């Protein structure tokens, strides 16, 4: 380590120390002026009493929030760290939403399969007699207010993690919710959690959230950031037009322009894309996405195949399964064609990423985690799409039967010679697997036909009962598209 690098390291540490001091000082001033206090369960003896809610029993640690001399809410975490409970006694005047309004926003996000919002387990109202697990002094205050019942919401608990959240993940979550018609409205460290199983940022606490009209939902990220700044300035009456002002102590630089490609958000550095394993190319990216919302450069787009797909007839609400959907490009196309489309992918991170991308584009598309090799049978579909995918499964013959037994039509893209491989799901080395880029890959199936006629005969054998084959045309990468019917 050179002398210059040591000096730079010390400067960075000193700046972090000053930021920490300033942040704590700001909190002290805020608490002093507004009498904002949090009471921890460490100071409350609730004797390990059990809280029962519709058949679910828990022991909780409790925190109370007091604002300007009034107890406004209590938050509780179950002892098994699975559930988070919030109870509102009085609406927080500093918040935009009551707890019931916050619950309605979360219910909408859950209904739309939002990946970046916590899941509601239960919600409703509690009778004051059900709150005997609270501190006696708190109960006395509530009874003096003549409160008979109070609203509550029970959520999945997202624990804090030690590592710093990548800001690109925060922005990805904000943009997903934008596409679903919601702006969180209170982006600060305490409201950011990282789900290490899903590899994405969860936005919590929707007390300041607002619903968006469609024009705002469809804005480009660049324009939406400007909208957020203006909204925050108007809503909170601040001089600083920066909706991320509360993060400045925690992120050394918030250069938002570096996260954009033109007006679109760059997906490449999100944790989901860094964790996904779907192809062993240089960047590990398969699908290219280039619209006014999202951008990433991969090895395949849909431009050439769109011309062929335009020739194929799809019925309104036709049930279509896209096997090996990756980021969902074909699903986007089929959704625009009026299909009821489901995307299936064996890589969990890309399933979450595809869902967030579709949500961010305001496209209600279902994506599922599925490995065709592990499925005993498939649900019924009108059409199943197999675009450069069937040879990437281990049991070609058996998987061909599964597909043939589950649909009326198959649309397949392939060529005369195919050699398949797939990543090992548990990340461990298996027999006949080799390390490529960032994972172990195993060889799967292959075929080699001398000409197209032999290929068509092979497809008829692969999918029993599908004898009516029509060539749609030549696609890219020396592949052709075929439509097969029974």
Secondary structure, DSSP 8 states (H G I E B T S, - for coil): --HHHHHHHHHHHHHHHHHHHHHHHHHHHHHHHHTEEEEEGGG---TT--EEETTEEE-EEEEEEEETTEEEEEEEEETTS-EEEEEESS--TTSSS-HHHHHHHHHHHHHTT-SSB--EEEEEEEEGGGGTTS-HHHHHHHHHTT--EEEEEEEE-----SS---HHHHHHHHHHHHHTTEE-----GGGEEEETTTTEEEE---TT-EE--HHHHTS-HHHHHHHHHHHHHHHHT-SS--TTGGGTTTSS---GGGGEETTEEE-TTSHHHHH--S--SSS---B-EESSSEEE--SB-SHHHHHHHTTS---TT-EEEEET-TT-HHHHHHHHTT-EEEEEES-HHHHHHHHHHHHHTT---EEEE--GGG-S----EEEEEEES-GGGSS-HHHHHHHHHTTEEEEEEEE-SEEEEEEE-TTSS--TTEEEETTEEEEEEEEEE-SSHHHHHHHHHHHSTT--EEEEEEE-STT-EEEEEE-
